[in-house]
Amino acid sequence: MAWQVFGNLAAGNEPANLFDTLTGQIVNCVNIPCTASGATTVALTVTTNAGPVTSYQFGQTWSWVHPGNSSGAVTINGATLGAKKLFTDNTAVTQVGVSGTSLLNGARYSAMFDPALDAAAGAFYLVGTPAVVPPSVTPNRGYLFGNILSGGGSQTLTITGGQCTSDDFTTLMTLSSTYTKTFAAWAVGTGNGGLDTGSIANNTWYHVYIIERTDTSVVDVLISTSATTPTMPTNYTVKRRVGSIKTDATPNIITFNQNGDTFVWNTIVAEWNTTNPGATAVTVTLAGVPPGVVTEAILNSSITFGTSTSKMLITSLASADTTPSASAFTFNVSGGSAGLARGGQVRVNTNTSQQIRYRLDASGAADVAIGLTYGWVDKRGRLQ
């Protein structure tokens, strides 16, 4: 654990005229970074990291964050300088750790050295008010705010500023302002390339990540065909997928709109339009939702009664394949005549291969089943 020690390194016993805001006294105060070691719950031992402290001096003020609840009489040992008692105040009556006094784990303390205390052996005494140091905060698991995507008709993607927790739950990443990225090779900064490997392809899904190099806290944006393992730029170690986009045959980004976790196409994507599909389940791979992740597809669908069908059931492949019935249907044409249709908007979970299923209770030559993708809901790691 790193400690901060403030010491008066004046040659004599008279302190120089510097005001110590921590103690409210005039002392010669020099910051000396130190590292703690030893039995830190009782005997405090520190080693300087930037220059040696060769002796205890009057007015030296040592400050540290205490790493444990004290269980006995406390001494402070400045590396090789020797252990000195720590008293509760400058009367040197009560040693810390005796008669119910203690130092609390996680609190910041300051102690001043006085060579006249402890029968002229010299000792430290506590000064000021202990300050509680806030504990390190673990980012909220799954947290995501902002980082909204937009684009269409070009090869430039826009990402709004926001915050999100990395997908390993270790880092809160902040994109402080709106970014743009192209499909050139990735380079740090807004307006530059965002692609992790290769070059832009036609009719291809891409996944968008917020990334950070934790050694410098630089946050940026990455684009990849991988939904889980993008090729990270050098020194970037944490990431979070925040959405997905698709190119057309140009290739440009297909225009979409995003509101929170909901993505909607400007142009609805046709998925199936089948005459007489039969009475067994039909698995459909949806072109209008991203691969590699489970989404909630938003479908516009209908059946038209021709000769025999009356019910259609749309389900996730994670659910059991069920024959449509009076108690299990998505659309029901009951007592209808030829040409009567039923339809509406349906939401159903996909698998990571973009698949769902639909099934009719019966099917004839004039029965027609239709499905189109209006958009999708992507939790983007919120529920991990």
N, C-alpha and C positions, 0 to 999 in steps of 0.2 A: 504494500500500500504506500502511495506517495504522501509525504507530509510536507507542509510548508513551515519552515522555522525562521523566525525573525530574530536577528541577533545584533547586539551592540558590540561592534568590534573596535571601539575606541581603546587607545592604549592605556588610559587611566580610568579612574573610577567615575569621573564626571561625564555624564552623557552630553553629546552635542545637541544643538538646538534644532531638532527635527520633531514634528508633532506626530505622535502615534495615534491615529484615529481609533484604533481598536481598543487601546487602554485609556485614552484620554490624558496621557502623560507626555512630557517632552523627553524623548530618548533619541539615541542614535540608532536608527532601525534599518537593517539591511536584509533584504529577502535572500534566503538561502534555501534552495530546494533540497529536500532530504528524503531518504527512504527508511521506512520503519522495519525493524526486525526484532527478534527475541520474543520473550514472553509478554506479548503486548497487552494482555489483560491486567497485568500487575506492574511489571518493570518495563518502562518505555525506553527503547533503544533506537537511536536514529543515526544515520550515516549521511554526511553531506555529499551531494552530487556535483556541486559547483564550487570547488575551493574548500580547503580545510578550515575548521574552527579550532584554533590551537589552544584556547583556554576559555573558561567561563569568565564573563565580565559583568559587572554591575549594570543592570538595566537591560540585559539581553531579554528579548521576548520571543518565546518559542510558541508556535501555534500548530495544531494538528487536528485531524479528524480521528477520533478515537475508534479503534477497530473492534472493541469488545467491551462487555460490561465488566468492570473491575471486581475482583474477588478478594483483594488483599491490599496491604499498604503499598502505595504507588511511589515509585522512584523514577526519575528521568536520567538516562545515561546518554550523554552526547558522544556516542561511539567510544573512543578510548579515553575520554576525559574523566570517567568515573561516575558512579551513580550518586544522584543528589535527591534528597527527599522532596516530595511535592506536598505543600500545605494548602489548606483551604483559603488562607489569607496571610497578610504580612505580619500577623502577630505570632505566626509559627506555633500555634497551640495545637491544632488538629491536623494530622497528616491525612491526606486523601486516602480513602480505603479503610480508615479506622473510625470506629464509633458511628457506623451507619453511613458515612460519606462514600461516594463512589463516582466514577466517570461512566457516562452512558454511551452505549454503542451508537455510532453514527453522529455524535455531537462534536462540534468544533470548539476546542478549548485553547486558551492562551495562558501562558505561565511566564512570570518574570523572575530572573535570577537576582538574588541579593546575597553577597558574600558574608554579611553580618549575621544571617540567620543560622539556626541550628548550631548554636555555640560556636559561631564563627567558622563552621565547616562549610557554610554556604548552602543555600537551598532555593528551590523555586516555590512560588505561590501563585495561585490562580488569580487572574485579573479579568475584568470585563464579565459579560454575560455569555454563557455557552450558547452557541447557535446551532440549531438542528440542521444538518445538511440533508437536503432532499435525497431520498434513495434514487438509484438509477431506475429509469422508467422503461419497462418493456412495452414496445409499441402494441397497440390494440390489434389483436389477431384479425385479419381480414379487412382492416379499416381502409376505406377509399372515399375520397371526396374530390370532386372535380375531375380533371384529366378526361375531358369530353372530346371525342373525335369528330371531325367533319371533313368533307372533301367530295369531289366528284367532277368528272370531265377533264381532269388533269392528273399529273403524277406528283402533286403536292398534297400532303396530308397536314391538317392543322390539329393541334392538341392544346386544349386550354390548360392553364396552370391548375395545380391542385396538390393534394397530399395522398400518399398511400403507404401502407405497410408492405415491405418486401414479402415475397411468397415463402421465405424461410422464417418470417416473423421476427427478424432481428433489427430491422432498420426502418425508421419513418423517413420516407423520401419525399422531398418537397420540390416540385417544379414551380418555380416562383412566378413564371409568366407564360403567356401563350407561345408555343413553339410551332414551327413548320419543319417538316422533313420531306425530302424527295426520295426517289428510289435509286439514287446514286449510292456508291459504297459509303458506309457509315463514317461520319466525321463529327467530332464534338461540336455542339453549338446549333442554335436555331438557323434555319435556312440551308443547312448542309444535308448531305446524304444520310439516310437512315437504315439502309439495307445491310443486314449482317453478312451475307455471303451472296455470290452470284449477281445476276442482273434481273431486272423486272421481267415478268413473264405474262403472257396473255391468259385471261380467264383463270386466274389463280387467287386463292385465298391467302391473306397475309395477317399475321398477328402483331399487335403493337404492344410494346413494353416500355415501362418507365424503368430506368437503370441507374445505378449509382456506383461510383468508385469511393469506397468508404474511407480511403486514406486521405482524400482531399474534400470529400462531401460534394463533389460535382455530380449533378443529376442531369440526365439526358434521356433521349427517346431512341428506341431501336425497333426495326421492322424485320420480321422473320416469317418464313413459311412454317416454322415449328411452333406448335401450340404449347410446348412444355420446355424445350431445351434449345433456345436460340444460341447462336455462336456469339459469345460476349466479347466486346472490345477489350483490349489489353487493360488490365488493372480494374476493370469493372466487375464487381463480385456479387451484387445483389440485383434483383429484378422483380417486376410484377406485371403480368399481362393485364392490359386495361381495355382491350377490345380487339375487334377483327374487321378487316376490310377486304374487298375483292376487286380485281381488275377485270376489264372487259377485253375485247379482241383488239383494242387500239395499240397498246394497252394503257388505259387510264383507269383511275378509281371510279367504280360505279357509284353514282350519287345515292347517298343515304342520309338519314337524320337520326341523331341520338338524343334521347331524353333519359338521363340516368342510366339504368341498365337496359333500357328498351331501344332497339335499333329498328328503323323502319325504312324500307326501300321507297325511293321516289316512283319506281316502276315495279309493280307487283310481278313476282316471278312465277311463271306457269310450271307446275310440277307434274300433275297427271290429268288426263282427259281421256277416259277409257270407256268404250262401249262394251257392254257385256263382260265385265271383269271376272265373272265367276263368283262362286260362293265360298271360296277359300281365301285365306288372308293374303294380302298383297303387301310386300315390303317395298317402301319407297325411299330412295336416297334423295334427300332434298337438296337442290342446288342453291336454295336461298338462305341457308344457315351455315355457319362456319364449321369446319371439321376440327377434330382433335379435342373438342370440349362438349360437355352436355349443355344444351340450351333448351329453352322453352320456345318451340316454333309457334308463330302466330299464323294460322292458316285461314284462308277463305275457301270454304268447301261446299259442295252440294251433291245431291243425287237427283236424277230425273227418273220418275216411274215410267217404265215402258211396257213391259209384259209380265214381270213377275216380282221384282224386288220391292220391298217396302221399308227396309231399314238399313242404315249404314253405321258402323262403329269405327271410330278412329282412336288408336291407342298407342302408347309407348311400347317399344320392344322389351322394356323392363317389366311390363305387365303380362299376364297370361293371355294367350290368344283365345278370344271368346267369341262364340257365335252371337250375332246381334239377336236381340229378343225384345219383348215388351218391357223388360226391366233393364236392358243393357243396349242402349243405342245412342248415337250422336244425332242422327236425323231419322225421322220416322214419317213415312208417307202412309198413313193409315186410311184405308177405305177410299183411296184415290183412284183416279182414272188415268189412262195413258196420257203422258205429257205433263203430269203434275210434278212439281219439283219442291224440294225442301233444301235449305242451306243456311249458312251463317258463318260466324267466325269461331274458330276452335283453337285452343292452346293445348299443346301436347309436348312432353319432353322427348328430345332426341337422344340417341346415344352418341358416342364420339365419332361415329361414322356417318352422322347426319341422317340417320334412318328413323322412320316411324312405320306404322302399318295401318291399313284400312281393310275393312271386310264387310261384304254384303250378306244378308241372310239368304238371298237367292238371287239369281241373275238370269236375264233373258236378252234376246237380241237387241232390244230397243232401250235397255237400261244404260244410263250414262252416269259415271262417277267423275267428279272434277275436284281438283285441289290446287291451290295457289298459295305461295308464301308471301305474306304481307310484311313480315319482319320476324324478329326473335328477341327473346329476353336472355341476357347473358349476365350472370351474377359476378363474373370477372374476379373470382377468388374470394368473394365476401364470405362464403360459407366454409372455407377450408378450416 
